[in-house]
Amino acid sequence: MVLPNTKAFTDKIHLLPRYRRSDLTADDVREAREYIAAYWPKLTRYHPKDDDSLLGLPKPYLVPAHEEGHEFDFNELYYWDSYFMVQGLLDEEHKKLVQGILDDLIDLFERFGIIPNASRTYLMGRSQPPLLTSFILDVYKTYEPGKTWLKKGIKVAQSEYETVWLGNVKPNARLVYEGLSRYYDVNYHQDLAEAESGWDLNPRFNHHALNYLPVDLNSLLYKYERDFSYVANLLGDKKTAAKWDRLSHQRRMTMNKLMWSDLRGLYYDYNYVKKTRGSVASLAAYYPMWAGAASEKQAARLVNSLKKFEKKGGLSTTDAPQVGQLVPGAVPTQWAYPNGWAPLHFIVVKGLQHYGYHEDARRIGLKWLKTNLDWFNKHGVFLEKYNVAQPGKPPAKGLYPSQTGFGWTNSVFEHFCQEFIDERG
């Protein structure tokens, strides 16, 4: 398989209007960045021993949010939150914390055979979107701990890949159709399986997550396979690298067959029970760009399709309100229009950069920064999500209370500042 050559895409035609570079300056974001830097100690926890339902972890870690006196408090480490929370902390100052969080995730897998949704006994029936290889390689490339360290970490990730994500019987019955996997929960409950996606709740699965092959999950597993190949090549094991190349190629072909709509220029989740693609257009479609699974032609179509999601304040999680969202008393779907989320902006921006659409990435990154910054300047806090259709209004509510001071929002804000204002990217 020929993977996209990033360098070859540096002169892409800009399919959407440019965002002026001068719209935000270092002075504009200074106070917000100082607030974020001072906030990390509030999100740092250290619990080396099991305590009631809270699992002990060997190193300090970050929790998603902290608000004094808030009824919905965090003390546990979350899997996919942790990956996005370190993206603005990949520097020497935070080296010990970043490496410690990765150590904690590995410790959870070695102890329980799964990286649970979070480090609580009652959250061990499911995991969260698998980002372990990406975390390992970010640490490896940033801090250069050596190939022996890398080999050990990747071995754990391979065990997670095989045990959890390719498991086909309870407690890990995820591999279900044509070599692709689904989100799952040991209780075999649809909404709990949906919670494993991190998008709790959303309209993509119509409350039948167990019936769907999600495009984001299988893109993440494709990324695992590509990362395993990369590491095998790095370690001089060409035979093993070739095995992973074959597996990733097969996954990519199957995803294209089942999930890609050439008519709409997007990937969709696949309902393997009904043998049909889902109908909800969402930013999950951009995970194949982040993972490098899209062809050059598909990437161009996906960039053109950004207009479905791009609003005044950034990218909406889905392209439009769903009928169910408009019905009084319906279950709230906060991972949907009009809400925008930091991790999804990170995924889309990185996917655009991967294929050389740097001006589109910059425009979206700056638009997201401005939405975050305007809210901070007015209210003095960062939110877990934003209303990107009407940025001055609060986001649509979810099943649990809205959070402030949010870890992944803070970190992605800092990361985008580094890339698009400091020009480190």
Secondary structure, DSSP 8 states (H G I E B T S, - for coil): -----GGGGTT----S----GGGS-HHHHHHHHHHHHHHHHHHEE---S-BTTB---SS-EE-S---TT-SS---S-BHHHHHHHTTT--SSTTHHHHHHHHHHHHHHHHHHSS--SBSBGGGTT------HHHHHHHHHHHH---HHHHHHHHHHHHHHIIIIIS--STT---EEETTEE----TT--HHHHHHHTT--S-STTTT-GGGEE-HHHHHHHHHHHHHHHHHHHHTT-HHHHHHHHHHHHHHHHHHHHHHEETTTTEE--EETTTTEE----BGGGGHHHHHT-S-HHHHHHHHHHGGGTEETTEE-SBSS--GGGGSTT-----SSTTEEEHHHHHHHHHHHHHTT-HHHHHHHHHHHHHHHHHHHHHHS--BSEEESSSTTS-----SS---BS-HHHHHHHHHHHHHHTS---
